[in-house]
Amino acid sequence: MEEHLRFAIAYWHTFTGTGGDPFGAPTKNFPWLVSSDPIQCAFDKMDAAFELSPRSGFLFIAFMITIS
C-alpha cells in the first residue's frame, strides 16, 4: 500500500497555520514565526519543515501553488 498511498505533510497547514479561525484566536505558537523579519521567518520555517518532516516518518512535503 505504501506505493499507492504516499502520505505527505501539507507545508502551509503544518508549519504556517496558527490554529485561528473565525470563532477564535490562534492556538498554536511556533518558534519559527517569532522573528520580526519576514524573510528570516521564511528561512526558519523552511529549516523546521526539512528537519521535522523526515523525523516524523513523512517522505513527502505537499506544496500548493495558486496563480491568479
All heavy atoms as TSV, in Angstrom:
chain	resi	resn	atom	element	x	y	z
A	1	MET	N	N	0.820	-1.201	0.000
A	1	MET	CA	C	0.000	0.000	0.000
A	1	MET	C	C	0.862	1.262	0.000
A	1	MET	O	O	0.407	2.297	-0.440
A	1	MET	CB	C	-0.918	-0.003	1.213
A	1	MET	CG	C	-2.027	-1.025	1.170
A	1	MET	SD	S	-3.080	-0.891	-0.276
A	1	MET	CE	C	-3.999	0.557	0.076
A	2	GLU	N	N	2.083	1.178	0.499
A	2	GLU	CA	C	2.941	2.355	0.549
A	2	GLU	C	C	3.201	2.932	-0.843
A	2	GLU	O	O	3.371	4.140	-1.002
A	2	GLU	CB	C	4.267	2.005	1.216
A	2	GLU	CG	C	5.169	3.191	1.438
A	2	GLU	CD	C	6.418	2.820	2.197
A	2	GLU	OE1	O	6.344	1.987	3.105
A	2	GLU	OE2	O	7.475	3.372	1.857
A	3	GLU	N	N	3.183	2.067	-1.850
A	3	GLU	CA	C	3.387	2.533	-3.216
A	3	GLU	C	C	2.217	3.370	-3.716
A	3	GLU	O	O	2.381	4.269	-4.538
A	3	GLU	CB	C	3.588	1.339	-4.145
A	3	GLU	CG	C	4.777	0.486	-3.794
A	3	GLU	CD	C	4.738	-0.862	-4.502
A	3	GLU	OE1	O	3.823	-1.092	-5.311
A	3	GLU	OE2	O	5.616	-1.670	-4.208
A	4	HIS	N	N	1.023	3.089	-3.214
A	4	HIS	CA	C	-0.179	3.768	-3.685
A	4	HIS	C	C	-0.571	4.953	-2.803
A	4	HIS	O	O	-1.128	5.925	-3.299
A	4	HIS	CB	C	-1.349	2.786	-3.762
A	4	HIS	CG	C	-1.085	1.640	-4.670
A	4	HIS	ND1	N	-1.062	1.773	-6.034
A	4	HIS	CD2	C	-0.795	0.341	-4.413
A	4	HIS	CE1	C	-0.789	0.608	-6.588
A	4	HIS	NE2	N	-0.615	-0.285	-5.625
A	5	LEU	N	N	-0.325	4.854	-1.521
A	5	LEU	CA	C	-0.706	5.910	-0.583
A	5	LEU	C	C	0.546	6.622	-0.095
A	5	LEU	O	O	1.189	6.203	0.861
A	5	LEU	CB	C	-1.481	5.309	0.595
A	5	LEU	CG	C	-2.757	4.560	0.231
A	5	LEU	CD1	C	-3.344	3.896	1.462
A	5	LEU	CD2	C	-3.757	5.497	-0.410
A	6	ARG	N	N	0.882	7.672	-0.740
A	6	ARG	CA	C	2.077	8.435	-0.381
A	6	ARG	C	C	1.660	9.625	0.466
A	6	ARG	O	O	1.270	10.668	-0.044
A	6	ARG	CB	C	2.802	8.877	-1.629
A	6	ARG	CG	C	3.314	7.697	-2.412
A	6	ARG	CD	C	4.120	8.134	-3.575
A	6	ARG	NE	N	4.659	6.950	-4.240
A	6	ARG	CZ	C	5.405	6.997	-5.301
A	6	ARG	NH1	N	5.725	8.148	-5.837
A	6	ARG	NH2	N	5.847	5.892	-5.836
A	7	PHE	N	N	1.738	9.433	1.762
A	7	PHE	CA	C	1.323	10.488	2.681
A	7	PHE	C	C	2.371	11.591	2.729
A	7	PHE	O	O	3.575	11.336	2.677
A	7	PHE	CB	C	1.078	9.917	4.068
A	7	PHE	CG	C	-0.093	8.990	4.111
A	7	PHE	CD1	C	0.085	7.622	4.144
A	7	PHE	CD2	C	-1.376	9.492	4.088
A	7	PHE	CE1	C	-0.989	6.762	4.163
A	7	PHE	CE2	C	-2.471	8.646	4.103
A	7	PHE	CZ	C	-2.270	7.280	4.146
A	8	ALA	N	N	1.893	12.813	2.842
A	8	ALA	CA	C	2.779	13.971	2.857
A	8	ALA	C	C	2.319	14.947	3.931
A	8	ALA	O	O	1.167	14.932	4.356
A	8	ALA	CB	C	2.764	14.659	1.500
A	9	ILE	N	N	3.241	15.771	4.352
A	9	ILE	CA	C	2.910	16.864	5.265
A	9	ILE	C	C	2.523	18.058	4.400
A	9	ILE	O	O	3.245	18.411	3.462
A	9	ILE	CB	C	4.117	17.218	6.147
A	9	ILE	CG1	C	4.350	16.121	7.170
A	9	ILE	CG2	C	3.915	18.551	6.836
A	9	ILE	CD1	C	5.525	16.366	8.080
A	10	ALA	N	N	1.398	18.678	4.695
A	10	ALA	CA	C	0.987	19.890	3.992
A	10	ALA	C	C	1.751	21.065	4.600
A	10	ALA	O	O	1.571	21.408	5.765
A	10	ALA	CB	C	-0.512	20.106	4.115
A	11	TYR	N	N	2.643	21.638	3.824
A	11	TYR	CA	C	3.550	22.683	4.310
A	11	TYR	C	C	2.800	23.836	4.959
A	11	TYR	O	O	3.111	24.230	6.070
A	11	TYR	CB	C	4.402	23.176	3.137
A	11	TYR	CG	C	5.457	24.175	3.513
A	11	TYR	CD1	C	6.651	23.747	4.078
A	11	TYR	CD2	C	5.274	25.531	3.306
A	11	TYR	CE1	C	7.632	24.647	4.415
A	11	TYR	CE2	C	6.254	26.441	3.641
A	11	TYR	CZ	C	7.430	26.001	4.192
A	11	TYR	OH	O	8.392	26.912	4.531
A	12	TRP	N	N	1.802	24.391	4.281
A	12	TRP	CA	C	1.111	25.567	4.806
A	12	TRP	C	C	0.382	25.250	6.104
A	12	TRP	O	O	0.516	25.959	7.092
A	12	TRP	CB	C	0.122	26.115	3.778
A	12	TRP	CG	C	-0.686	27.245	4.328
A	12	TRP	CD1	C	-1.946	27.186	4.844
A	12	TRP	CD2	C	-0.269	28.595	4.474
A	12	TRP	NE1	N	-2.351	28.408	5.292
A	12	TRP	CE2	C	-1.326	29.306	5.072
A	12	TRP	CE3	C	0.889	29.285	4.156
A	12	TRP	CZ2	C	-1.247	30.658	5.352
A	12	TRP	CZ3	C	0.962	30.631	4.429
A	12	TRP	CH2	C	-0.098	31.302	5.022
A	13	HIS	N	N	-0.388	24.192	6.142
A	13	HIS	CA	C	-1.200	23.874	7.306
A	13	HIS	C	C	-0.359	23.432	8.497
A	13	HIS	O	O	-0.727	23.698	9.642
A	13	HIS	CB	C	-2.225	22.785	6.976
A	13	HIS	CG	C	-3.199	23.221	5.941
A	13	HIS	ND1	N	-4.145	24.192	6.171
A	13	HIS	CD2	C	-3.359	22.844	4.654
A	13	HIS	CE1	C	-4.850	24.393	5.076
A	13	HIS	NE2	N	-4.395	23.579	4.142
A	14	THR	N	N	0.744	22.755	8.242
A	14	THR	CA	C	1.547	22.226	9.337
A	14	THR	C	C	2.508	23.252	9.905
A	14	THR	O	O	2.694	23.317	11.124
A	14	THR	CB	C	2.350	21.001	8.850
A	14	THR	OG1	O	1.439	20.063	8.290
A	14	THR	CG2	C	3.098	20.347	9.989
A	15	PHE	N	N	3.107	24.080	9.078
A	15	PHE	CA	C	4.170	24.971	9.545
A	15	PHE	C	C	3.797	26.442	9.557
A	15	PHE	O	O	4.547	27.254	10.083
A	15	PHE	CB	C	5.422	24.775	8.689
A	15	PHE	CG	C	5.987	23.397	8.809
A	15	PHE	CD1	C	5.784	22.465	7.817
A	15	PHE	CD2	C	6.687	23.022	9.936
A	15	PHE	CE1	C	6.285	21.176	7.934
A	15	PHE	CE2	C	7.188	21.748	10.073
A	15	PHE	CZ	C	6.992	20.823	9.071
A	16	THR	N	N	2.664	26.816	8.990
A	16	THR	CA	C	2.288	28.226	8.940
A	16	THR	C	C	0.972	28.513	9.647
A	16	THR	O	O	0.844	29.517	10.324
A	16	THR	CB	C	2.194	28.705	7.479
A	16	THR	OG1	O	3.458	28.471	6.854
A	16	THR	CG2	C	1.878	30.168	7.393
A	17	GLY	N	N	-0.007	27.646	9.491
A	17	GLY	CA	C	-1.308	27.864	10.114
A	17	GLY	C	C	-1.186	27.914	11.631
A	17	GLY	O	O	-0.568	27.049	12.241
A	18	THR	N	N	-1.747	28.929	12.244
A	18	THR	CA	C	-1.598	29.109	13.691
A	18	THR	C	C	-2.812	28.621	14.484
A	18	THR	O	O	-2.885	28.841	15.687
A	18	THR	CB	C	-1.336	30.586	14.026
A	18	THR	OG1	O	-2.402	31.375	13.498
A	18	THR	CG2	C	-0.008	31.047	13.454
A	19	GLY	N	N	-3.756	27.981	13.829
A	19	GLY	CA	C	-4.887	27.415	14.545
A	19	GLY	C	C	-6.037	28.375	14.781
A	19	GLY	O	O	-6.992	28.039	15.460
A	20	GLY	N	N	-5.957	29.565	14.232
A	20	GLY	CA	C	-7.043	30.522	14.378
A	20	GLY	C	C	-8.156	30.240	13.384
A	20	GLY	O	O	-7.953	29.618	12.348
A	21	ASP	N	N	-9.355	30.672	13.719
A	21	ASP	CA	C	-10.488	30.536	12.819
A	21	ASP	C	C	-11.419	31.721	13.062
A	21	ASP	O	O	-11.141	32.559	13.911
A	21	ASP	CB	C	-11.190	29.192	13.010
A	21	ASP	CG	C	-11.762	28.984	14.401
A	21	ASP	OD1	O	-11.957	29.976	15.131
A	21	ASP	OD2	O	-12.031	27.836	14.761
A	22	PRO	N	N	-12.519	31.825	12.323
A	22	PRO	CA	C	-13.414	32.973	12.512
A	22	PRO	C	C	-14.008	33.070	13.928
A	22	PRO	O	O	-14.533	34.104	14.306
A	22	PRO	CB	C	-14.526	32.735	11.486
A	22	PRO	CG	C	-13.921	31.869	10.457
A	22	PRO	CD	C	-12.930	31.007	11.179
A	23	PHE	N	N	-13.919	32.005	14.702
A	23	PHE	CA	C	-14.543	31.998	16.022
A	23	PHE	C	C	-13.561	32.205	17.175
A	23	PHE	O	O	-13.965	32.279	18.316
A	23	PHE	CB	C	-15.285	30.671	16.234
A	23	PHE	CG	C	-16.284	30.405	15.154
A	23	PHE	CD1	C	-16.028	29.465	14.184
A	23	PHE	CD2	C	-17.464	31.125	15.087
A	23	PHE	CE1	C	-16.933	29.222	13.173
A	23	PHE	CE2	C	-18.382	30.899	14.077
A	23	PHE	CZ	C	-18.117	29.948	13.118
A	24	GLY	N	N	-12.259	32.265	16.876
A	24	GLY	CA	C	-11.316	32.420	17.967
A	24	GLY	C	C	-9.911	32.769	17.508
A	24	GLY	O	O	-9.589	32.727	16.324
A	25	ALA	N	N	-9.104	33.084	18.485
A	25	ALA	CA	C	-7.729	33.490	18.235
A	25	ALA	C	C	-6.851	32.274	17.916
A	25	ALA	O	O	-7.246	31.137	18.169
A	25	ALA	CB	C	-7.197	34.206	19.470
A	26	PRO	N	N	-5.666	32.507	17.396
A	26	PRO	CA	C	-4.738	31.401	17.135
A	26	PRO	C	C	-4.429	30.603	18.399
A	26	PRO	O	O	-4.393	31.154	19.499
A	26	PRO	CB	C	-3.486	32.109	16.623
A	26	PRO	CG	C	-3.965	33.406	16.093
A	26	PRO	CD	C	-5.140	33.784	16.947
A	27	THR	N	N	-4.224	29.302	18.224
A	27	THR	CA	C	-3.967	28.427	19.368
A	27	THR	C	C	-2.589	27.781	19.333
A	27	THR	O	O	-2.229	27.076	20.264
A	27	THR	CB	C	-5.016	27.306	19.423
A	27	THR	OG1	O	-4.972	26.576	18.196
A	27	THR	CG2	C	-6.407	27.869	19.642
A	28	LYS	N	N	-1.843	28.003	18.251
A	28	LYS	CA	C	-0.510	27.408	18.139
A	28	LYS	C	C	0.532	28.513	18.026
A	28	LYS	O	O	0.365	29.450	17.249
A	28	LYS	CB	C	-0.421	26.500	16.910
A	28	LYS	CG	C	-1.361	25.322	16.940
A	28	LYS	CD	C	-1.123	24.391	15.766
A	28	LYS	CE	C	-1.741	24.927	14.514
A	28	LYS	NZ	N	-1.640	24.014	13.369
A	29	ASN	N	N	1.595	28.396	18.800
A	29	ASN	CA	C	2.718	29.328	18.732
A	29	ASN	C	C	3.941	28.553	18.253
A	29	ASN	O	O	4.399	27.639	18.926
A	29	ASN	CB	C	2.999	29.951	20.096
A	29	ASN	CG	C	1.849	30.787	20.588
A	29	ASN	OD1	O	1.270	31.537	19.825
A	29	ASN	ND2	N	1.503	30.646	21.842
A	30	PHE	N	N	4.464	28.931	17.093
A	30	PHE	CA	C	5.602	28.230	16.526
A	30	PHE	C	C	6.873	29.032	16.768
A	30	PHE	O	O	6.891	30.246	16.566
A	30	PHE	CB	C	5.426	28.036	15.017
A	30	PHE	CG	C	4.316	27.113	14.653
A	30	PHE	CD1	C	3.285	27.531	13.836
A	30	PHE	CD2	C	4.300	25.806	15.113
A	30	PHE	CE1	C	2.270	26.675	13.474
A	30	PHE	CE2	C	3.285	24.940	14.766
A	30	PHE	CZ	C	2.261	25.374	13.944
A	31	PRO	N	N	7.966	28.367	17.166
A	31	PRO	CA	C	9.219	29.100	17.392
A	31	PRO	C	C	9.818	29.669	16.110
A	31	PRO	O	O	10.632	30.591	16.168
A	31	PRO	CB	C	10.148	28.044	18.007
A	31	PRO	CG	C	9.560	26.734	17.667
A	31	PRO	CD	C	8.090	26.950	17.484
A	32	TRP	N	N	9.404	29.165	14.945
A	32	TRP	CA	C	9.959	29.678	13.690
A	32	TRP	C	C	9.180	30.879	13.160
A	32	TRP	O	O	9.523	31.414	12.118
A	32	TRP	CB	C	10.028	28.589	12.628
A	32	TRP	CG	C	8.760	27.828	12.418
A	32	TRP	CD1	C	7.703	28.174	11.638
A	32	TRP	CD2	C	8.418	26.585	13.009
A	32	TRP	NE1	N	6.725	27.239	11.701
A	32	TRP	CE2	C	7.136	26.231	12.548
A	32	TRP	CE3	C	9.064	25.727	13.892
A	32	TRP	CZ2	C	6.493	25.073	12.939
A	32	TRP	CZ3	C	8.414	24.569	14.271
A	32	TRP	CH2	C	7.158	24.259	13.795
A	33	LEU	N	N	8.161	31.331	13.868
A	33	LEU	CA	C	7.403	32.506	13.426
A	33	LEU	C	C	7.546	33.688	14.376
A	33	LEU	O	O	6.699	34.569	14.400
A	33	LEU	CB	C	5.915	32.148	13.279
A	33	LEU	CG	C	5.565	31.141	12.188
A	33	LEU	CD1	C	4.072	30.857	12.182
A	33	LEU	CD2	C	6.017	31.634	10.828
A	34	VAL	N	N	8.616	33.732	15.169
A	34	VAL	CA	C	8.753	34.794	16.172
A	34	VAL	C	C	9.578	35.982	15.684
A	34	VAL	O	O	9.490	37.058	16.256
A	34	VAL	CB	C	9.365	34.248	17.487
A	34	VAL	CG1	C	8.428	33.241	18.132
A	34	VAL	CG2	C	10.729	33.646	17.262
A	35	SER	N	N	10.343	35.823	14.638
A	35	SER	CA	C	11.175	36.911	14.144
A	35	SER	C	C	10.307	38.019	13.554
A	35	SER	O	O	9.270	37.766	12.948
A	35	SER	CB	C	12.151	36.391	13.088
A	35	SER	OG	O	12.909	37.455	12.556
A	36	SER	N	N	10.748	39.261	13.720
A	36	SER	CA	C	10.005	40.384	13.137
A	36	SER	C	C	10.334	40.555	11.654
A	36	SER	O	O	9.623	41.255	10.935
A	36	SER	CB	C	10.315	41.675	13.891
A	36	SER	OG	O	11.706	41.953	13.824
A	37	ASP	N	N	11.399	39.914	11.190
A	37	ASP	CA	C	11.788	39.970	9.786
A	37	ASP	C	C	11.097	38.843	9.020
A	37	ASP	O	O	11.322	37.661	9.302
A	37	ASP	CB	C	13.306	39.826	9.677
A	37	ASP	CG	C	13.810	39.869	8.247
A	37	ASP	OD1	O	13.061	40.352	7.363
A	37	ASP	OD2	O	14.942	39.406	8.018
A	38	PRO	N	N	10.242	39.156	8.046
A	38	PRO	CA	C	9.517	38.100	7.325
A	38	PRO	C	C	10.423	37.156	6.537
A	38	PRO	O	O	10.121	35.974	6.401
A	38	PRO	CB	C	8.573	38.865	6.398
A	38	PRO	CG	C	9.043	40.256	6.370
A	38	PRO	CD	C	9.861	40.484	7.602
A	39	ILE	N	N	11.547	37.653	6.052
A	39	ILE	CA	C	12.474	36.789	5.315
A	39	ILE	C	C	13.105	35.781	6.274
A	39	ILE	O	O	13.223	34.595	5.950
A	39	ILE	CB	C	13.565	37.624	4.602
A	39	ILE	CG1	C	12.925	38.603	3.620
A	39	ILE	CG2	C	14.578	36.716	3.916
A	39	ILE	CD1	C	12.147	37.946	2.500
A	40	GLN	N	N	13.484	36.236	7.468
A	40	GLN	CA	C	14.054	35.322	8.457
A	40	GLN	C	C	13.019	34.284	8.891
A	40	GLN	O	O	13.340	33.111	9.077
A	40	GLN	CB	C	14.587	36.092	9.669
A	40	GLN	CG	C	15.292	35.214	10.675
A	40	GLN	CD	C	16.497	34.505	10.077
A	40	GLN	OE1	O	17.308	35.126	9.401
A	40	GLN	NE2	N	16.610	33.217	10.311
A	41	CYS	N	N	11.757	34.698	9.039
A	41	CYS	CA	C	10.682	33.752	9.373
A	41	CYS	C	C	10.555	32.678	8.295
A	41	CYS	O	O	10.369	31.503	8.603
A	41	CYS	CB	C	9.347	34.479	9.520
A	41	CYS	SG	S	9.102	35.235	11.106
A	42	ALA	N	N	10.661	33.078	7.038
A	42	ALA	CA	C	10.557	32.117	5.939
A	42	ALA	C	C	11.699	31.107	5.986
A	42	ALA	O	O	11.487	29.906	5.818
A	42	ALA	CB	C	10.552	32.851	4.601
A	43	PHE	N	N	12.916	31.587	6.236
A	43	PHE	CA	C	14.054	30.673	6.344
A	43	PHE	C	C	13.916	29.747	7.547
A	43	PHE	O	O	14.204	28.546	7.455
A	43	PHE	CB	C	15.371	31.452	6.432
A	43	PHE	CG	C	15.879	31.926	5.097
A	43	PHE	CD1	C	16.001	33.275	4.836
A	43	PHE	CD2	C	16.231	31.023	4.111
A	43	PHE	CE1	C	16.466	33.720	3.617
A	43	PHE	CE2	C	16.702	31.454	2.882
A	43	PHE	CZ	C	16.815	32.813	2.635
A	44	ASP	N	N	13.478	30.292	8.694
A	44	ASP	CA	C	13.303	29.473	9.889
A	44	ASP	C	C	12.237	28.397	9.677
A	44	ASP	O	O	12.396	27.249	10.089
A	44	ASP	CB	C	12.921	30.348	11.087
A	44	ASP	CG	C	14.044	31.287	11.511
A	44	ASP	OD1	O	15.207	31.055	11.106
A	44	ASP	OD2	O	13.750	32.251	12.232
A	45	LYS	N	N	11.145	28.789	9.009
A	45	LYS	CA	C	10.058	27.838	8.725
A	45	LYS	C	C	10.521	26.736	7.782
A	45	LYS	O	O	10.215	25.563	7.981
A	45	LYS	CB	C	8.871	28.604	8.133
A	45	LYS	CG	C	7.678	27.767	7.836
A	45	LYS	CD	C	6.469	28.580	7.385
A	45	LYS	CE	C	6.802	29.814	6.641
A	45	LYS	NZ	N	5.642	30.530	6.118
A	46	MET	N	N	11.295	27.105	6.769
A	46	MET	CA	C	11.812	26.123	5.827
A	46	MET	C	C	12.764	25.151	6.534
A	46	MET	O	O	12.688	23.938	6.329
A	46	MET	CB	C	12.541	26.824	4.688
A	46	MET	CG	C	13.103	25.894	3.648
A	46	MET	SD	S	14.014	26.757	2.362
A	46	MET	CE	C	15.353	27.477	3.301
A	47	ASP	N	N	13.637	25.677	7.381
A	47	ASP	CA	C	14.553	24.814	8.131
A	47	ASP	C	C	13.787	23.835	9.014
A	47	ASP	O	O	14.123	22.650	9.091
A	47	ASP	CB	C	15.499	25.648	8.995
A	47	ASP	CG	C	16.531	26.411	8.177
A	47	ASP	OD1	O	16.759	26.032	7.004
A	47	ASP	OD2	O	17.103	27.382	8.717
A	48	ALA	N	N	12.742	24.316	9.678
A	48	ALA	CA	C	11.927	23.454	10.548
A	48	ALA	C	C	11.236	22.369	9.732
A	48	ALA	O	O	11.190	21.204	10.132
A	48	ALA	CB	C	10.896	24.286	11.298
A	49	ALA	N	N	10.714	22.729	8.567
A	49	ALA	CA	C	9.999	21.756	7.733
A	49	ALA	C	C	10.922	20.638	7.269
A	49	ALA	O	O	10.569	19.462	7.354
A	49	ALA	CB	C	9.379	22.458	6.523
A	50	PHE	N	N	12.108	21.001	6.805
A	50	PHE	CA	C	13.017	19.979	6.286
A	50	PHE	C	C	13.702	19.191	7.402
A	50	PHE	O	O	14.225	18.115	7.157
A	50	PHE	CB	C	14.027	20.594	5.333
A	50	PHE	CG	C	13.410	20.962	4.010
A	50	PHE	CD1	C	13.168	22.275	3.691
A	50	PHE	CD2	C	13.041	19.974	3.110
A	50	PHE	CE1	C	12.580	22.616	2.478
A	50	PHE	CE2	C	12.455	20.297	1.902
A	50	PHE	CZ	C	12.229	21.627	1.578
A	51	GLU	N	N	13.684	19.709	8.610
A	51	GLU	CA	C	14.229	18.955	9.735
A	51	GLU	C	C	13.186	18.028	10.356
A	51	GLU	O	O	13.475	16.884	10.694
A	51	GLU	CB	C	14.757	19.909	10.809
A	51	GLU	CG	C	15.357	19.201	11.991
A	51	GLU	CD	C	15.897	20.144	13.040
A	51	GLU	OE1	O	16.240	21.291	12.704
A	51	GLU	OE2	O	15.976	19.726	14.201
A	52	LEU	N	N	11.955	18.512	10.510
A	52	LEU	CA	C	10.924	17.743	11.211
A	52	LEU	C	C	10.222	16.707	10.333
A	52	LEU	O	O	9.753	15.693	10.840
A	52	LEU	CB	C	9.886	18.687	11.813
A	52	LEU	CG	C	10.404	19.625	12.898
A	52	LEU	CD1	C	9.318	20.600	13.317
A	52	LEU	CD2	C	10.886	18.840	14.095
A	53	SER	N	N	10.124	16.947	9.032
A	53	SER	CA	C	9.399	16.017	8.156
A	53	SER	C	C	9.998	14.610	8.147
A	53	SER	O	O	9.270	13.644	8.356
A	53	SER	CB	C	9.318	16.576	6.748
A	53	SER	OG	O	8.580	17.773	6.761
A	54	PRO	N	N	11.301	14.446	7.930
A	54	PRO	CA	C	11.847	13.078	7.948
A	54	PRO	C	C	11.768	12.427	9.329
A	54	PRO	O	O	11.556	11.228	9.441
A	54	PRO	CB	C	13.306	13.270	7.529
A	54	PRO	CG	C	13.370	14.590	6.867
A	54	PRO	CD	C	12.294	15.409	7.489
A	55	ARG	N	N	11.908	13.218	10.379
A	55	ARG	CA	C	11.817	12.676	11.738
A	55	ARG	C	C	10.421	12.121	12.027
A	55	ARG	O	O	10.262	11.210	12.828
A	55	ARG	CB	C	12.126	13.751	12.779
A	55	ARG	CG	C	13.561	14.123	12.844
A	55	ARG	CD	C	13.778	15.080	13.971
A	55	ARG	NE	N	15.136	15.577	13.994
A	55	ARG	CZ	C	15.598	16.365	14.921
A	55	ARG	NH1	N	14.813	16.756	15.907
A	55	ARG	NH2	N	16.842	16.782	14.886
A	56	SER	N	N	9.421	12.704	11.379
A	56	SER	CA	C	8.044	12.265	11.585
A	56	SER	C	C	7.697	11.044	10.748
A	56	SER	O	O	6.613	10.493	10.878
A	56	SER	CB	C	7.072	13.394	11.231
A	56	SER	OG	O	7.361	14.532	12.003
A	57	GLY	N	N	8.591	10.647	9.868
A	57	GLY	CA	C	8.338	9.488	9.025
A	57	GLY	C	C	7.706	9.824	7.689
A	57	GLY	O	O	7.393	8.930	6.910
A	58	PHE	N	N	7.511	11.096	7.412
A	58	PHE	CA	C	6.941	11.505	6.126
A	58	PHE	C	C	8.057	11.681	5.110
A	58	PHE	O	O	9.077	12.297	5.390
A	58	PHE	CB	C	6.168	12.824	6.265
A	58	PHE	CG	C	4.898	12.681	7.031
A	58	PHE	CD1	C	4.859	12.954	8.383
A	58	PHE	CD2	C	3.748	12.259	6.406
A	58	PHE	CE1	C	3.695	12.811	9.106
A	58	PHE	CE2	C	2.571	12.112	7.113
A	58	PHE	CZ	C	2.547	12.387	8.459
A	59	LEU	N	N	7.858	11.130	3.942
A	59	LEU	CA	C	8.865	11.219	2.894
A	59	LEU	C	C	8.578	12.353	1.918
A	59	LEU	O	O	9.427	12.705	1.108
A	59	LEU	CB	C	8.934	9.899	2.125
A	59	LEU	CG	C	9.275	8.677	2.968
A	59	LEU	CD1	C	9.215	7.417	2.113
A	59	LEU	CD2	C	10.640	8.836	3.596
A	60	PHE	N	N	7.384	12.937	1.999
A	60	PHE	CA	C	6.983	13.942	1.032
A	60	PHE	C	C	6.436	15.177	1.742
A	60	PHE	O	O	5.859	15.093	2.819
A	60	PHE	CB	C	5.899	13.403	0.090
A	60	PHE	CG	C	6.330	12.164	-0.632
A	60	PHE	CD1	C	5.944	10.919	-0.186
A	60	PHE	CD2	C	7.128	12.252	-1.760
A	60	PHE	CE1	C	6.345	9.765	-0.842
A	60	PHE	CE2	C	7.539	11.111	-2.424
A	60	PHE	CZ	C	7.145	9.869	-1.966
A	61	ILE	N	N	6.616	16.339	1.102
A	61	ILE	CA	C	6.030	17.590	1.566
A	61	ILE	C	C	5.149	18.096	0.435
A	61	ILE	O	O	5.583	18.187	-0.712
A	61	ILE	CB	C	7.103	18.646	1.906
A	61	ILE	CG1	C	7.978	18.147	3.061
A	61	ILE	CG2	C	6.455	19.963	2.263
A	61	ILE	CD1	C	9.115	19.077	3.411
A	62	ALA	N	N	3.894	18.408	0.738
A	62	ALA	CA	C	2.944	18.865	-0.273
A	62	ALA	C	C	2.918	20.393	-0.297
A	62	ALA	O	O	2.742	21.034	0.745
A	62	ALA	CB	C	1.553	18.333	0.031
A	63	PHE	N	N	3.120	20.939	-1.473
A	63	PHE	CA	C	3.026	22.382	-1.672
A	63	PHE	C	C	1.876	22.647	-2.639
A	63	PHE	O	O	1.643	21.887	-3.553
A	63	PHE	CB	C	4.309	22.934	-2.304
A	63	PHE	CG	C	5.499	22.869	-1.415
A	63	PHE	CD1	C	6.358	21.790	-1.458
A	63	PHE	CD2	C	5.769	23.891	-0.518
A	63	PHE	CE1	C	7.470	21.740	-0.651
A	63	PHE	CE2	C	6.863	23.835	0.313
A	63	PHE	CZ	C	7.719	22.755	0.237
A	64	MET	N	N	1.172	23.729	-2.418
A	64	MET	CA	C	0.113	24.106	-3.344
A	64	MET	C	C	0.410	25.513	-3.814
A	64	MET	O	O	0.570	26.427	-2.996
A	64	MET	CB	C	-1.255	24.057	-2.675
A	64	MET	CG	C	-2.380	24.320	-3.637
A	64	MET	SD	S	-3.995	24.130	-2.873
A	64	MET	CE	C	-4.296	25.792	-2.341
A	65	ILE	N	N	0.500	25.688	-5.101
A	65	ILE	CA	C	0.788	26.991	-5.668
A	65	ILE	C	C	-0.468	27.478	-6.377
A	65	ILE	O	O	-1.040	26.787	-7.213
A	65	ILE	CB	C	1.963	26.906	-6.642
A	65	ILE	CG1	C	3.214	26.418	-5.905
A	65	ILE	CG2	C	2.204	28.254	-7.312
A	65	ILE	CD1	C	4.374	26.137	-6.809
A	66	THR	N	N	-0.865	28.687	-6.040
A	66	THR	CA	C	-2.039	29.289	-6.666
A	66	THR	C	C	-1.582	30.464	-7.505
A	66	THR	O	O	-0.898	31.354	-7.009
A	66	THR	CB	C	-3.044	29.776	-5.616
A	66	THR	OG1	O	-3.391	28.666	-4.788
A	66	THR	CG2	C	-4.285	30.328	-6.257
A	67	ILE	N	N	-1.931	30.459	-8.761
A	67	ILE	CA	C	-1.594	31.557	-9.658
A	67	ILE	C	C	-2.888	32.258	-10.036
A	67	ILE	O	O	-3.825	31.640	-10.531
A	67	ILE	CB	C	-0.875	31.043	-10.918
A	67	ILE	CG1	C	0.406	30.317	-10.502
A	67	ILE	CG2	C	-0.579	32.185	-11.871
A	67	ILE	CD1	C	1.090	29.606	-11.645
A	68	SER	N	N	-2.933	33.541	-9.756
A	68	SER	CA	C	-4.160	34.265	-10.097
A	68	SER	C	C	-3.896	35.388	-11.057
A	68	SER	O	O	-2.838	35.788	-11.336
A	68	SER	CB	C	-4.823	34.812	-8.843
A	68	SER	OG	O	-3.914	35.524	-8.053
